[in-house]
Amino acid sequence: MKKQLQGVLFGAIAGIIDVIPMIFQDLPWDANFSAFSMWVIIGYFISVVKVNMNAILKGILISLLVLFPSAILIGSIEPFTLIPIVLITICLGGILGFSIHKFNKD
């Protein structure tokens, strides 16, 4: 499987994991779609970016960098919601980085 497609698929899985609690919180669908698409994009970036570092740290770094512009907006409206968002981003980003690296045969 091409590494880009693999990154998108793993990103979609991470997106589903992230969106499930959002659905139970009755958040708007645009927020759910935004979170899901963010993880698909992060998965793609992790699979194609070449950085000489640990795969878990690479996943965390890319995830936080992609989240950063949205975090500014979220933080200006509801700053306390950033804490769980950043924690979930760190956890899923690390897992995604590890998973993509582990299953990448390139």
Buried (B, 14 or more C-beta within 10 A) or exposed (E): EEBEEBBBBBBBBBBEBBBEEBEEEEBEEEEBEBBBEBBBBBBBBBBEEEEEEBBBBBBBBBBBEBBEEBBEEBBEEEEEEBEEBBEBBBBBBBBBBBBBBEBBEE
